[in-house]
Amino acid sequence: MLSHVLLPLIVGLSIVLMLLRPRGIPEVWWVSGGCLLLIVLRLIPLRLAGRAVSEGSDVYLFLTGMMLISELAREQGVFDWISSVAVRGARGSCSRLFLLVYGVGTLVTIFMSNDATAVVLTPAILAAVRKARVTPLPYLFVCALIANAASFVLPISNPANLVVFRTGMPPLGTWLAAFGLPSLLSIGVTFVTLRFLFRGELCKSIDSEVEDVTLSGNGKLVLAGLALMIAVLLTASAMKKDLGLPTCLAALIITAVVSIKAKSNPLSLLREISWGTLLLVAGLFVMVDAVESQGALKVTQQWLAWASGMGQKLGAMVVGFAVGIANNIVNNLPLGLVAGGTIQAAHTKGLIANAVMIGVDLGPNLSVTGSLATILWLLALRKDSAGGEKLDVGFWKFLKVGAVAMPLALAAALGGAVLMQMLAGQS
């Protein structure tokens, strides 16, 4: 049947063009164009497309809230202040600065999502290290890799978490029991690896003083609001509630309070939100549902069953690495959607499902094509022309670091997941 050939061809071509971005055309247009073509050619019914888009409502609300609060924090100088504190706290030591930037990136990823680290923290760190006149590359790689390495500490740390578990997000206690130790190992091993790979640059000292940035009253209000927002999200997670609506409502309230106090127009913040990202995610939902309608999940279910047949421990390692590497071929958002659908259809739980989650989140540290956050990080570097230094990190330059950092961290995280499962079985 022609549809069985055309549909996967259009979906595959759209995803490839999304990753390659020929002529610099944004990712969203390739995915949206592919979806429109599927509908026009009647390869998928309009009803299925509408249902697929509606399935992502929680993810859209979560992304909107996080982008809004991140933009508000940027506008009020929160990230500039954080980066200034880190540089001044280094007290002339590049090694200490590396540790501080890594700590800041970890916290931002955990509590504000990996996209905030990639999009908002990266330019602030870049500006600070340039003023300090140190080689920026080690600190920029920190922003890229910690955005994925720390992205499964909490359910809110990565939108992909909501995608994989979109029909059954584990409560907070269950999440921490499953991913607490793997996350710590992922963060720790990634730090040690980066510290070793950039040991030459980090032996130097900081020769230039950085101007002290004072956080304004509105900036402090944003920080307080962010703390309240995190508390709300953790409460919602503990109560097994969806995270999208609480995230969006909390961000809107905080923005309204700060805008009234600052006497500023909040509409300017809304214009800065990447609405194209929401359209991109919606398009990916449509494409994945279209592929699922052709029976593609039967193949992934069979593969998952084959891996599970190896036993929980070995199967988890195989699944985790296979998913981790696959991220870098098709990007973690579409892969996360397929993985989530497969887990749901196969009723997979426990260690194998956790391995899938870890692979989706940590696997993208291999290459620049692995995750949306890494692509956004790369675009942020390309856009920043201040200082005249070229910072276009190419595929091979990233791969040289990722090929060492990702497998080590992934092996450690999966080993931690296996250990947690064994301890749970003994208790």
C-alpha positions as CSV (number, residue, x, y, z in Angstrom):
1,M,0.0,0.0,0.0
2,L,1.3,3.4,-1.0
3,S,0.6,5.0,2.3
4,H,2.8,2.5,4.1
5,V,5.7,3.8,2.0
6,L,4.9,7.5,1.7
7,L,4.1,8.1,5.4
8,P,7.4,6.9,6.9
9,L,9.3,8.5,4.0
10,I,7.7,12.0,4.7
11,V,8.2,11.6,8.5
12,G,11.8,10.5,8.2
13,L,12.7,13.2,5.7
14,S,11.1,15.9,7.9
15,I,13.1,14.8,10.9
16,V,16.4,14.7,8.9
17,L,15.7,18.2,7.5
18,M,14.8,19.4,11.0
19,L,18.3,18.2,12.2
20,L,20.2,19.5,9.2
21,R,18.4,22.9,8.8
22,P,19.3,23.4,5.2
23,R,19.6,27.2,4.2
24,G,19.2,28.0,7.9
25,I,15.4,27.4,7.8
26,P,14.2,26.8,11.4
27,E,13.4,23.3,12.5
28,V,9.7,24.0,13.1
29,W,9.0,24.7,9.4
30,W,10.3,21.3,8.3
31,V,8.2,19.4,10.9
32,S,5.1,21.6,10.3
33,G,5.5,21.2,6.6
34,G,5.8,17.4,6.9
35,C,2.6,17.3,9.0
36,L,0.7,19.5,6.6
37,L,1.8,17.2,3.7
38,L,0.6,14.1,5.6
39,I,-2.8,15.8,6.0
40,V,-3.1,17.1,2.5
41,L,-2.2,13.8,1.0
42,R,-4.7,12.1,3.4
43,L,-2.1,9.9,4.8
44,I,-3.5,10.7,8.2
45,P,-7.0,11.8,9.0
46,L,-7.5,15.3,10.4
47,R,-9.1,13.8,13.5
48,L,-5.9,11.8,14.3
49,A,-3.8,14.9,13.9
50,G,-6.1,16.9,16.2
51,R,-6.0,14.1,18.8
52,A,-2.2,13.9,18.6
53,V,-1.8,17.7,19.2
54,S,-4.2,17.6,22.1
55,E,-2.1,14.8,23.8
56,G,0.7,17.3,24.2
57,S,-1.3,19.9,26.2
58,D,0.6,19.3,29.4
59,V,4.0,19.6,27.7
60,Y,3.0,22.8,26.0
61,L,1.8,24.4,29.2
62,F,5.0,23.2,31.0
63,L,7.3,24.6,28.2
64,T,5.4,27.9,28.1
65,G,5.7,28.4,31.9
66,M,9.4,27.6,31.9
67,M,10.2,29.8,29.0
68,L,8.2,32.6,30.5
69,I,9.9,32.4,33.9
70,S,13.3,32.0,32.3
71,E,12.8,35.1,30.1
72,L,11.6,37.1,33.2
73,A,14.7,36.0,35.1
74,R,16.9,37.1,32.2
75,E,15.1,40.5,31.8
76,Q,15.5,41.2,35.6
77,G,19.3,40.3,35.5
78,V,19.1,37.1,37.5
79,F,21.3,35.1,35.2
80,D,23.8,38.0,34.8
81,W,24.0,38.2,38.6
82,I,24.5,34.5,39.0
83,S,27.3,34.4,36.5
84,S,29.0,37.4,38.1
85,V,28.8,35.8,41.5
86,A,30.4,32.6,40.1
87,V,33.3,34.5,38.4
88,R,34.0,36.6,41.4
89,G,33.7,33.6,43.7
90,A,36.4,31.9,41.7
91,R,39.0,34.3,43.2
92,G,41.3,34.1,40.2
93,S,41.2,30.3,39.8
94,C,39.9,28.8,36.5
95,S,39.5,25.4,38.2
96,R,37.3,26.9,40.9
97,L,35.4,28.9,38.3
98,F,34.7,25.6,36.4
99,L,33.4,24.0,39.6
100,L,31.1,27.0,40.3
101,V,29.7,27.2,36.8
102,Y,29.1,23.5,36.9
103,G,27.2,23.9,40.2
104,V,25.1,26.8,38.8
105,G,24.3,24.8,35.6
106,T,23.3,21.8,37.7
107,L,20.9,23.9,39.9
108,V,19.4,25.7,36.9
109,T,18.8,22.4,35.0
110,I,17.2,20.7,38.0
111,F,14.8,23.5,38.9
112,M,14.3,25.4,35.7
113,S,14.7,22.7,33.1
114,N,17.6,21.9,30.7
115,D,16.3,24.4,28.1
116,A,16.8,27.3,30.5
117,T,20.5,26.2,31.0
118,A,21.0,26.0,27.2
119,V,19.2,29.1,26.2
120,V,19.4,31.6,29.0
121,L,22.4,30.6,31.3
122,T,24.8,30.0,28.4
123,P,24.9,33.6,27.1
124,A,25.2,34.9,30.6
125,I,28.1,32.6,31.4
126,L,29.7,33.4,28.0
127,A,29.6,37.1,28.7
128,A,31.0,36.7,32.2
129,V,34.0,34.5,31.2
130,R,34.8,36.8,28.3
131,K,35.0,39.7,30.8
132,A,37.3,37.6,32.9
133,R,39.4,36.9,29.8
134,V,39.6,33.2,30.1
135,T,39.1,30.5,27.4
136,P,35.3,30.2,27.2
137,L,35.0,26.7,25.7
138,P,35.3,24.6,29.0
139,Y,32.5,26.6,30.6
140,L,30.3,26.5,27.5
141,F,30.6,22.7,27.4
142,V,29.6,22.6,31.0
143,C,26.3,24.4,30.1
144,A,25.7,21.9,27.2
145,L,26.5,18.7,29.0
146,I,25.0,19.4,32.4
147,A,21.8,20.4,30.7
148,N,21.4,16.7,29.9
149,A,23.4,15.1,32.7
150,A,21.2,16.6,35.4
151,S,18.0,16.5,33.5
152,F,16.4,13.5,35.3
153,V,17.0,14.6,38.9
154,L,13.4,15.8,39.0
155,P,10.4,15.3,36.6
156,I,10.5,19.1,35.9
157,S,14.2,19.0,34.9
158,N,13.5,18.1,31.2
159,P,10.4,18.4,29.0
160,A,11.3,14.9,27.6
161,N,10.4,13.5,31.0
162,L,6.8,14.6,30.5
163,V,6.9,13.1,27.0
164,V,8.1,9.7,28.0
165,F,5.8,9.4,31.0
166,R,3.0,11.5,29.5
167,T,0.3,8.9,30.5
168,G,1.6,8.0,34.0
169,M,4.2,10.3,35.6
170,P,5.6,8.5,38.7
171,P,5.0,10.4,42.0
172,L,8.0,12.4,43.3
173,G,8.9,9.8,45.9
174,T,9.0,7.0,43.4
175,W,10.9,9.2,41.0
176,L,13.6,10.1,43.5
177,A,14.0,6.4,44.6
178,A,14.5,5.3,41.0
179,F,16.6,8.2,39.6
180,G,18.2,9.8,42.7
181,L,21.4,7.7,42.6
182,P,21.7,7.5,38.8
183,S,21.4,11.3,38.6
184,L,24.1,11.9,41.2
185,L,26.4,9.4,39.3
186,S,25.6,11.1,36.0
187,I,26.4,14.5,37.3
188,G,29.6,13.4,39.1
189,V,31.0,11.3,36.2
190,T,30.3,14.1,33.7
191,F,32.1,16.6,35.9
192,V,35.2,14.4,36.4
193,T,35.3,13.7,32.6
194,L,35.0,17.3,31.6
195,R,37.5,18.4,34.3
196,F,40.0,15.9,32.8
197,L,39.4,16.7,29.2
198,F,39.9,20.5,29.8
199,R,42.6,20.1,32.4
200,G,45.0,22.2,30.3
201,E,42.7,25.3,30.1
202,L,41.8,25.0,33.7
203,C,45.4,25.2,35.0
204,K,45.4,28.9,34.1
205,S,44.5,31.8,36.4
206,I,42.0,34.6,35.9
207,D,43.9,37.8,35.3
208,S,41.0,40.2,34.9
209,E,38.5,41.4,37.6
210,V,34.8,41.2,36.7
211,E,32.4,44.0,37.6
212,D,30.2,43.1,40.5
213,V,26.5,42.9,39.4
214,T,24.0,43.8,42.0
215,L,20.7,42.0,41.9
216,S,17.7,44.5,41.9
217,G,14.7,44.3,44.1
218,N,12.7,42.9,41.2
219,G,15.4,40.3,40.5
220,K,15.1,39.2,44.2
221,L,11.3,39.0,43.7
222,V,11.8,36.8,40.7
223,L,14.1,34.5,42.8
224,A,11.5,34.3,45.5
225,G,8.8,33.6,43.0
226,L,10.9,30.9,41.4
227,A,11.4,29.2,44.8
228,L,7.6,29.3,45.4
229,M,7.0,27.9,41.9
230,I,9.4,25.0,42.5
231,A,7.6,24.2,45.8
232,V,4.3,24.1,43.9
233,L,5.7,21.8,41.2
234,L,7.2,19.4,43.7
235,T,3.9,19.3,45.6
236,A,2.0,18.6,42.4
237,S,4.5,15.9,41.5
238,A,4.2,14.3,45.0
239,M,0.4,14.3,44.5
240,K,0.6,12.6,41.1
241,K,-0.8,15.7,39.3
242,D,0.1,16.9,35.9
243,L,2.9,19.5,35.9
244,G,2.0,21.7,32.9
245,L,-0.9,23.7,34.3
246,P,0.7,24.5,37.7
247,T,3.9,25.5,35.9
248,C,2.1,27.9,33.5
249,L,-0.1,29.4,36.2
250,A,2.8,30.0,38.6
251,A,4.8,31.6,35.9
252,L,1.9,33.9,34.9
253,I,1.3,35.0,38.5
254,I,5.0,35.7,39.1
255,T,5.2,37.6,35.8
256,A,2.1,39.7,36.7
257,V,3.4,40.6,40.2
258,V,6.9,41.6,38.9
259,S,5.5,43.5,36.0
260,I,3.1,45.5,38.2
261,K,5.9,46.3,40.6
262,A,8.3,47.2,37.8
263,K,5.6,49.1,35.9
264,S,6.6,47.2,32.8
265,N,4.6,45.7,29.9
266,P,4.5,41.9,30.3
267,L,3.6,41.5,26.6
268,S,7.2,42.2,25.7
269,L,8.1,38.9,27.6
270,L,5.5,37.0,25.6
271,R,7.1,38.1,22.4
272,E,10.4,36.7,23.5
273,I,8.9,33.2,24.1
274,S,9.8,30.7,21.4
275,W,6.3,29.9,20.2
276,G,7.9,28.0,17.3
277,T,9.2,25.5,19.9
278,L,5.6,24.6,20.9
279,L,4.6,24.2,17.3
280,L,7.6,22.0,16.7
281,V,6.7,19.8,19.7
282,A,3.0,19.6,18.5
283,G,4.2,18.6,15.0
284,L,6.4,15.8,16.5
285,F,3.4,14.5,18.4
286,V,1.5,14.3,15.1
287,M,4.3,12.5,13.3
288,V,4.8,10.0,16.0
289,D,1.1,9.2,16.2
290,A,1.0,8.9,12.4
291,V,3.9,6.4,12.5
292,E,2.2,4.5,15.4
293,S,-1.0,4.3,13.3
294,Q,1.0,2.3,10.8
295,G,2.0,-0.3,13.4
296,A,5.5,0.9,14.0
297,L,5.1,0.3,17.8
298,K,4.9,-3.4,17.2
299,V,8.5,-3.4,16.0
300,T,9.7,-1.4,19.0
301,Q,7.7,-3.5,21.4
302,Q,9.2,-6.7,19.9
303,W,12.7,-5.2,20.3
304,L,11.9,-4.2,24.0
305,A,10.6,-7.7,24.7
306,W,13.8,-9.2,23.2
307,A,16.0,-6.9,25.4
308,S,13.9,-7.7,28.4
309,G,14.4,-11.4,27.7
310,M,18.1,-10.9,28.5
311,G,17.2,-10.3,32.1
312,Q,16.5,-7.1,33.9
313,K,20.1,-6.0,34.6
314,L,21.7,-6.8,31.2
315,G,18.5,-5.8,29.4
316,A,18.5,-2.4,31.1
317,M,22.1,-1.7,30.0
318,V,21.3,-2.7,26.4
319,V,18.1,-0.7,26.3
320,G,19.8,2.4,27.9
321,F,22.7,2.4,25.5
322,A,20.5,1.7,22.4
323,V,18.1,4.5,23.3
324,G,21.0,6.8,24.2
325,I,22.7,6.4,20.9
326,A,19.4,6.5,18.9
327,N,18.8,10.0,20.3
328,N,21.7,11.3,18.2
329,I,20.1,9.9,15.0
330,V,16.6,11.2,15.4
331,N,16.7,13.7,18.4
332,N,15.4,12.9,21.8
333,L,12.0,14.5,21.5
334,P,10.6,12.3,18.7
335,L,12.5,9.3,20.2
336,G,11.0,10.1,23.6
337,L,7.5,10.1,22.1
338,V,8.1,6.7,20.5
339,A,9.7,5.4,23.7
340,G,6.9,6.6,25.8
341,G,4.3,5.0,23.4
342,T,6.3,1.8,23.4
343,I,6.5,1.6,27.2
344,Q,2.8,2.3,27.5
345,A,1.7,-0.2,24.9
346,A,4.0,-2.9,26.3
347,H,3.0,-2.1,29.9
348,T,6.7,-1.9,30.7
349,K,7.6,-0.8,34.2
350,G,10.5,-1.0,36.6
351,L,14.2,-1.1,35.6
352,I,13.7,-1.4,31.9
353,A,11.4,1.6,31.8
354,N,13.9,3.6,33.9
355,A,16.7,2.7,31.6
356,V,14.7,4.0,28.7
357,M,14.2,7.3,30.6
358,I,17.9,7.6,31.4
359,G,18.8,6.9,27.8
360,V,16.5,9.5,26.5
361,D,17.8,12.2,28.9
362,L,21.5,11.4,29.0
363,G,22.2,10.0,25.5
364,P,22.1,13.4,23.8
365,N,25.4,14.3,25.4
366,L,27.1,12.3,22.6
367,S,26.5,14.9,19.8
368,V,25.0,18.3,18.9
369,T,22.0,16.6,17.3
370,G,21.0,14.7,20.4
371,S,18.5,17.0,22.1
372,L,16.5,20.2,21.5
373,A,18.5,21.7,24.4
374,T,21.8,21.0,22.8
375,I,20.6,22.4,19.4
376,L,19.4,25.6,21.2
377,W,22.8,25.8,23.0
378,L,24.5,25.7,19.6
379,L,22.2,28.3,18.2
380,A,22.9,30.6,21.2
381,L,26.6,30.3,20.5
382,R,26.2,31.1,16.8
383,K,24.1,34.1,17.6
384,D,26.6,35.6,20.0
385,S,29.1,37.6,18.1
386,A,30.3,39.8,20.9
387,G,34.1,39.9,21.3
388,G,34.7,38.8,17.8
389,E,35.7,35.2,18.8
390,K,34.2,32.5,16.7
391,L,32.4,30.0,18.9
392,D,30.6,27.8,16.3
393,V,31.2,24.4,17.9
394,G,31.0,21.9,15.0
395,F,29.7,18.4,15.0
396,W,33.2,16.8,15.3
397,K,34.4,19.1,18.0
398,F,31.4,18.3,20.2
399,L,31.7,14.6,19.3
400,K,35.3,14.4,20.6
401,V,34.1,15.4,24.0
402,G,30.7,13.6,23.9
403,A,32.2,10.3,22.8
404,V,34.1,10.2,26.1
405,A,31.6,11.9,28.5
406,M,28.3,10.3,27.4
407,P,29.2,6.6,27.5
408,L,31.0,6.9,30.9
409,A,28.1,8.9,32.5
410,L,25.4,6.6,30.9
411,A,27.2,3.4,32.2
412,A,27.4,4.9,35.7
413,A,23.8,6.1,35.7
414,L,22.5,2.7,34.4
415,G,24.7,0.9,37.0
416,G,23.1,3.1,39.7
417,A,19.6,2.3,38.4
418,V,20.5,-1.5,38.6
419,L,21.8,-1.0,42.1
420,M,18.7,0.8,43.2
421,Q,16.6,-2.0,41.8
422,M,18.6,-4.6,43.6
423,L,18.3,-2.7,46.9
424,A,14.6,-2.3,46.5
425,G,14.3,-6.0,45.9
426,Q,16.1,-6.8,49.1
427,S,14.0,-4.5,51.2
